[in-house]
Amino acid sequence: MSKIKISAELSHLCPLAEVIEQASLLEDKGFYRVWVPDTVVSPWEAWLVASLITHHTSRLNIGLGVTNPYTRHPVVMAQMACTLQLLSNGRLTLSLGKGIARFLEKAGIKQQEKALEECLTILRRLTNGERTSFEGEAFRLDAVRLRTEPPKKKIPLYVAAMGPSGWETAARIADGVSTIRGEKTDELRHRYLGDHPLPVAVLVPFSLAKPDFFPNTVRSPDGLTELITDLEKAGFDEVIVAYEGMKDLELVAREFERR
């Protein structure tokens, strides 16, 4: 049985002034990765904060996401990803999903069925340094090539999967899967990945003080430890602890030291 990697999602409630402190604590305690969520409900912008973390850490891997194909054009996203991969010396992983329909609608953005797959295709080509022409339903490119230096270490592209559609898409086109713990997570993993194993990162919400922080929030350190052990036994690759605040993060760090 492989040892599960323990990561954390930077709290979307984290004040901008505390980002460096929290990321530094994660690195000091030996966490595998910090995931920076791309959400408008945080008091900061995800790519800028990921760059800030890159500058103030040296070992901590950095996950950007879940992001979407709409709020940043794939060409812009590819240039940003190459830059961050180079600055971080190869520590970046990118996770993409279909986007939150309610938010996109408020922003005047219409979801398109093929946008996610087309975005991943474009990202792969551009970040590999290819001159890219593309004719899709959502995106069109005419011989675009970035001047950004292609990273020596390829950027892993994960797909966010909740239901069957997301898992099916991830199995076909992704380098990994990010998901949220649910009753059918293990069943979906076996059904859609089968003999084509991809790394799967499972997000687990944790908070002592705020039970409604996320659906199915774990509310005790012992419960968190038990759940991580169960995920490890089931063969998952990475657990992402989504904590609410600094006190929760310190508790998670102590539990991590006990393992």
N, C-alpha and C positions, 0 to 999 in steps of 0.2 A: 504493500500500500504506500503510495507516494504521499509525502507530507503536504498538506494544503498550504497555499500561500495566503498570508493574512494581510489584507489591504484595508484602506479606509476611504470613504467618500468625504471630501471636505464639506463640512456642513454648509448648506445654502443659507444658514442663519449666521455664519461666521462673519463678524465685522471685518472690514478690509484691514483695519489696523492690527488684527490678530492672525492674519493669514500666515505670515512668516513664522510666528511662534508655534502655531499648530503644525505646520509642515515640518518644522525643525524637530518638534517632539516626535513626530512619526518616524523621521529618519533616525533620530537618536535611539529610539526603541526598537529599531530593526524591522519596521513594517516594509512589506514588499513594494507597495505602490500607493500613491494617493490619486484618487479619481476626482477630477474637477468637473462638477456638473455644469452643463450649459443651460442656464435657466434665467428667465427674467425676474424671478422672485428673489434672487440673491442681490446683495448690495455691491456687486462687482461684476465685471465681465470675465467670462471664463478663460479666454485665450490670454488676456493680459495677466490674469492671476497665475495661470500655468507658467507663463514666462517669468513672473516674479519668483515662483517656487523653484524653477530651474536655476535661477541666479543664486538662490540662497541654500541650495542643497547640492550634493554631489553623488549620492548613491541611490536615493529614493526614486523609483520609477514613477512616471507620470502618465495618468490616463486622462484623456480629454473626452468628456462625454457623460451622458449621451447628448450628441448634437444632432442636427438634422440637415437635409440637403438644400433648404430654402433660404434661411436667414443669412447664409454666406454662400456665394456661388462656389461651385466645386473648384474653379480655377483659383479663386482667392483662398479657399480652404487648403488647397494643395500647397500653395506658396507659404501659407502660415505654418502648415505641418512640417514642410521641409526645413523652414527656418528654426522651428522649435526642436526638431530632431537633431539638427546640427548644433544648436546651442546647448542641448542637454547631453551631448555625446551619446546619442542613441537610446535615450530613456523613454521615448514617447510611444504610447498606444492610443489609437483613435477609435471611438465607438460611435456608430451612427444608428439612428432610428428613423421612423417615418415622420416624427414630429407630433406634437400635441395639437390635435385638430382644433380644439377650442381657442388656443392661443393664435394659431395660424389664421383662423377665420377672423379674429379680432384685428390682426395685422393686415388683413386684406390679401392673404396668401391662399391660393387654392392648391390643395394637395393633389398630386398626380401619382397614379399607381406605380409608374416605373421610375420615379425620381430617385429613390434610394439605390436601386441597382445601377442606374446610370451614373449616379454620383460616385459610387465605389469604383466602377469601371474607369471613369475619368481620373479619379484620385490615383489609382494604381499606375496608370500610364504616365501621368504628369510627374508624380513623385519618383518615378524611375528614370526621368529625364527624357522621355519620348516626346517627339513632336506629334501632337494629337489632333486628329480630325474625328468628329463624332456627330452623328445624326440620330438623335433620339426623340422621344415624345416630350421629354421635359427639358433637355439641354442639347444645344448645338455648338460645336466648336469647329473652327476652320484653321487647321495647322497651327495650333497653339503649343508653344514650348516655353517653359519657365526658364528664367535666367538664374533662378536659385540653384545652387549646387545640389545635385541629387545625393541624398544621404547614403553613406556606405552601408549602414544597417537599415534594411527596409522597415517601413512603418507598419506594424500590424494593424489591420483594419477589422474591428469587431462589429457585429450587428446586434442591436438590442432586440431581444425576443421575449415576448410574453405568451402569446398563443401560437397555435399551429402554423399560421402564416409566417410569423417572424422566424420560427425555428426552421421552417422549410427554406426560407430565403437564406438564412445564415448557413445552413448546410451546403448550399450551392455556391455561395460567393464569398463567404467571410473567412477570416483567419482565426476567428474566435467568436464566442457568444457572451454577451452580458445580459443578465436576467435578474428578476427579483424572486426571492424565495416564495414558493407557493406549494400547494398540495400536489400539483401535477408536474413540478419542475423535473424530477428525476424521470418520470414516465415520458415526458416530452423529449428529454435529452436522449433516452434510449431509442425512442421511436424515430427521431429524425437524424440523429448522428450515427447510431448503429455502429457499423464497422468503419465509419469515417470520422474518427474522434477529433474533435476540436477542443481547445481549452475553453472551459466554461467558468465565468466569474459570476458568483451569486451574491446579490446585494441583500444584506440583512439589516433592517432598521433597529437601532438600539437607543433607548432613552429611559433613565430612571424617573425624571421629573415630568416628562411630557408624553403620556400614553398615546395621544393622538398625533404624534409626530409624523408617523407613516402608518398605513394599514399594517396590521400584524407586527407592531413594534414589540421587540423583546425588552422586558422590563427588569431583568436581574442579571448580574454578572454570571451567576451559575447557569442560568438559562442560555446565555450567550455561549458559554464554554461548551455546554452540552450540544447545542445546535451546530457549532463549528466541528465538534467531534463527529457528529452524524454526517455532515457534509463530507468530511475527510474520508470516513468509512465508505461512503457512497461513491467516492472516486472523483469528486469535483476538484478542480484545479486551484480555484481562488475564491476566497470569501471577501466581500467588500462590506465592512461595517459602516453603516450610515449613522453617524452619531449626531446628537442634537446640539451639544455645546461642549465647552472646555472640560467641565466636570465629567461628562460622559466619556470624552476622549481619554482623560486620565485613567478612568476605570478600565476602559478597553486596553490601554497600554499596560496596566498592571496584569490584566488577564493574559495578555500576550506574553509577558515575561514569565508567567507560570507554566506555559506550555513547553 
